[in-house]
Amino acid sequence: MSLAFDPRTLGWLQRALTHEMRALQQYLAQSVLAQLWGEGERAAAFRREAEEELEHAARLMEELIRLGAAPNAAAIPPARLGRSIPELLAADLMLEKEAVLLYEGALAHAQRQRNERMMRLFSELLSAETKHARQLAQQLQETRDVAED
């Protein structure tokens, strides 16, 4: 455990942790909502997304603890819900786009600091969130196309 760290790097890690905990809360709440609607397959998909966000949060916590800092997610806003699957997907797409912007900034900071470990972490998380945003955009378009038919 290292007690010497760049405080801005710590800030990026804490913001990322807050975002991942927010995403975990949102996907889990949407899983419950979809299950209540009788959308078991969609509920399972939301739960899988929640588990992926939990893995991201665990990786961030590991880095925080490695730096000697206690993980501390800031106040997490309420989950964005909706009245339909397309509304849930639209909320998720917005959340993932926010993650992409967050990780782009975090990666740029790590690159300026020449911090290889953080560059690798933020690059991997950026890649995962970018991929997920593309998948959500496609799913949202497909659900809108089905609704128009």
N, C-alpha and C positions, 0 to 999 in steps of 0.2 A: 504494500500500500504506500502510495506516494502522497506526501502532504504538500508538495510543491506543484502548483498547477496554474495555468492561465485562467484567471477568473472569467474571462469572456467565453472560454471553452466550457467552463462549468455552466455558465448561463445558457449556452446552446444546448448542452445536455439536459438541463432542467426543463427548458422550453420543449424540447423534443419529448421528454418523459411526460410532461403535461399533455401534449398532443396525443401521444399513444394511449394514455389512460382515458382521455376523452373519447378516442376512437373505440377503445375497448367497451366503454360504457354505452356508446351509441349502437355498436353492432350487437351487443348483448341485449339491449332493450328492444332493438328491432327484431331480434330472434324471437323474443317472447311475444311481441306484437304479432308477428307473422304466424306464430304457432296458434295464437288466439283466433286468428282469422281462418285457421284451417289450412294454412299454406306451409305444410310440413317440410317440403323440399326447400323452399325459400328460407324457412326458419333455420334449417340445418346449414345452409350456405352462410347465413349471417353469423351463426355460431362459429363456423370455421374461420370467418374473418376476425371475429373477436379473439379467437385463439392465436391467430397470426399477430394481431396487435399486442397481445400479451407477451408473445415471444420478443417482439421489438422492445417492449417496455423492460423486459428482463435483461436484454442486452445493454440497454441504456443504464439501468440500475447497476449492473456489473461494472461498467466504466466509472460511474459516479463513486461507487464504493472503492474501486481500485485507486481512484484519485484521493480518497480519504474524505469524501463528502457524503453526507446522508442524502439519499434520494428524497426529493420533496416536490411532488407534483403540486402546482399552484391550484387555485380554485378551478374546478372543472365545471364548465357550463352545462346546462341540461342537455340531454340527448335531443337531437333533431329527429322528430318522428313525423308521421304523415298519415294520410287517410287511405293511401293506396301503395302498392309496390312501386310504381313509378315515382311517387313522391319520396319514398324511402331511398330509392336509388339515386335520385337527384340530390338529396341531402348528403348521401355518402360520397357522391362525386365531388361536391363542394368541399367536404372534409378532406378528401384525398388530394385535391388541388392545393389546399392549404398546406398539407404535408409536403408536397413537392416543393412549394416555395420555401418552407421552413428548412428542408434539407439542402436545397440549393444554397441558401445563406450559410448554413452550418458548414457545408463542404467548402465553400469559398473561404470562410474563416480558417478552417483547418489547413487549407492550402497556403494561405498567407502565413500561418504559423509553422508551416512545414512539419506538421504533426501527422506522421504516417499512420499511426493507429487510428486517430480520429478521421483522417481522410478515408481510410478503408471502411470504418463503421458508417460514416455519413453517406459515402458512395453506395454502399450496399443497401442502406435504408432508402436512399433516393431512388435507386433502381427498383426496389420492391414497390414503393409507393407510386412511381411513374407507371409501372406495369399495371398496378391495380386501378389507377385512374383510367387508363385506356380500356381495361376490361369493363369497368363500370359504365363508361361512355357507350361502349358497344351494347351492353345489357340494357341500358336505358333506351337506346335507339331501337333495339329489338322489341322491347315492351311497348314502345310508342307505335311501332309499325304494326304490331299485333292488334293494338287498340284501334288503329285506323281501319283495319280490314273488316 
